[in-house]
Amino acid sequence: MYMFKRTLAALALIGLALPAVADTTVSDAWVRATVPHQQSTGAFMTLTASSDSKLVDVQSPVAEIVQVHQMTMDNDVMGMKQVQSVDLPAGKAVSLDPNGYHVMLMKLKQQVKEGEQVPLTLVIEDGKGQKQTLEVKAPVRALNAEAMHGHEHMH
């Protein structure tokens, strides 16, 4: 009996085999390439949750600190603030992009080069408080790939 309970607990932890756990899909994940000695970079993606959920944590082995930040506009001054979670309303694609919410990888352990893949672990919490982890491999794109959109406003 003891073994059976452990197996159930392991299944609950994995969560993927159990239909009760809300599914969140990740698409278009990418990380901005860095120059040597650059200390931080951004990770971007689109998240779609099957039920009301929120992104509560992100981890990556390439950075000592990973935080979710939100771009803010205050009297035409662009700023950034850390947020504890990002709401993922059911069925709605939520974009983490340079102009809104995005993941900041800080205190990078090495240069992030174009063509590499950065592993990201996303922790999603559904409305019942159940947590699901998603492993994402985000390709690294050159600085000018899509970065130009958000920078026209910064002068």
C-alpha positions in Angstrom: 0.0 0.0 0.0 2.8 2.4 0.9 4.3 2.1 -2.6 1.0 2.8 -4.2 0.6 6.0 -2.3 4.0 7.1 -3.4 3.2 6.4 -7.0 0.0 8.5 -6.7 2.0 11.4 -5.1 4.6 11.2 -7.9 1.8 11.3 -10.5 0.3 14.3 -8.8 3.6 16.1 -8.9 4.0 15.4 -12.6 0.5 16.7 -13.2 0.6 16.0 -16.9 -1.1 12.6 -16.7 -4.0 14.0 -14.7 -6.7 15.8 -16.8 -7.8 17.8 -13.7 -4.7 20.0 -13.9 -5.1 23.0 -16.1 -3.0 23.1 -19.2 -0.9 26.1 -20.2 0.8 26.2 -23.6 3.8 28.3 -24.5 4.5 29.5 -28.0 7.0 31.9 -29.6 9.4 31.8 -26.8 12.7 33.5 -27.4 15.6 35.1 -25.5 17.5 38.2 -26.7 21.1 37.6 -27.4 23.7 39.5 -25.3 27.1 41.0 -25.9 30.0 39.8 -23.8 29.9 40.9 -20.2 26.2 42.0 -20.5 24.6 41.3 -17.1 21.0 40.8 -18.1 18.6 40.0 -21.0 15.0 39.5 -21.6 12.9 36.4 -22.4 9.7 36.6 -24.3 6.8 34.3 -25.1 3.1 33.8 -25.5 1.2 31.9 -22.8 -2.3 30.5 -23.1 -3.9 28.8 -20.1 -7.0 26.5 -20.5 -8.4 27.9 -17.2 -7.8 31.0 -15.2 -4.2 30.7 -14.0 -1.2 32.9 -13.3 2.5 32.7 -13.9 4.1 32.8 -10.5 7.7 32.0 -11.0 10.4 31.5 -13.7 13.8 29.9 -13.3 16.7 29.4 -15.6 20.1 27.9 -15.1 21.8 30.7 -17.2 20.9 33.4 -14.7 21.3 33.9 -10.9 18.1 36.0 -10.7 15.0 35.6 -12.8 12.1 38.0 -12.4 9.0 39.0 -14.2 8.9 42.7 -15.0 6.2 44.9 -16.4 6.9 47.9 -18.6 5.1 51.0 -17.3 4.4 54.3 -18.9 4.1 57.2 -16.6 3.8 60.7 -18.2 5.7 59.4 -21.2 8.5 58.0 -19.0 9.1 54.4 -19.6 9.9 52.4 -16.5 10.0 48.8 -15.3 8.8 47.2 -12.2 8.9 43.7 -10.9 5.6 41.8 -10.5 4.9 38.8 -8.4 2.6 37.1 -11.0 1.0 37.6 -14.4 -2.7 36.7 -14.7 -3.5 34.2 -17.5 -7.2 34.4 -18.1 -8.7 31.2 -19.5 -8.3 30.8 -23.3 -6.7 34.2 -23.7 -3.2 34.4 -25.2 -1.0 36.5 -22.9 2.0 37.9 -24.6 5.2 38.5 -22.7 7.0 41.0 -25.0 9.4 43.9 -24.8 6.5 46.4 -24.4 4.6 44.7 -21.6 5.3 41.9 -19.2 8.5 40.0 -19.8 11.0 37.8 -18.1 14.3 39.4 -17.0 17.3 37.1 -16.7 19.8 38.9 -14.5 23.3 38.2 -13.3 23.9 36.0 -16.3 26.4 33.3 -15.8 27.6 33.4 -19.4 27.0 35.2 -22.7 23.7 34.2 -24.4 24.5 33.8 -28.1 22.3 33.6 -31.1 21.5 30.1 -32.1 21.7 28.7 -28.5 18.7 27.5 -26.5 18.0 28.8 -23.0 16.1 26.5 -20.7 13.4 28.2 -18.8 11.2 26.6 -16.1 7.8 28.3 -15.7 5.7 27.8 -12.7 1.9 28.2 -13.4 -0.7 28.2 -10.6 -4.3 27.6 -11.5 -7.4 28.9 -9.7 -7.3 26.0 -7.2 -3.8 26.8 -6.2 -2.3 23.8 -8.0 1.1 24.4 -9.5 2.3 23.2 -12.8 5.8 23.5 -14.1 6.5 23.9 -17.8 10.0 23.3 -19.2 10.7 25.6 -22.2 13.7 25.8 -24.5 13.8 29.3 -25.8 15.9 30.0 -28.9 18.3 32.9 -28.7 17.7 35.6 -31.3 20.0 38.5 -32.3 19.6 41.8 -30.6 18.0 43.5 -33.7 15.6 40.6 -34.5 12.5 42.0 -33.0 14.0 44.3 -30.5 13.6 47.4 -32.7 9.8 47.7 -32.1 10.0 48.7 -28.5 12.8 51.1 -28.8 11.4 53.9 -30.9 9.7 55.4 -27.8 12.8 55.4 -25.6 14.5 58.6 -26.9 
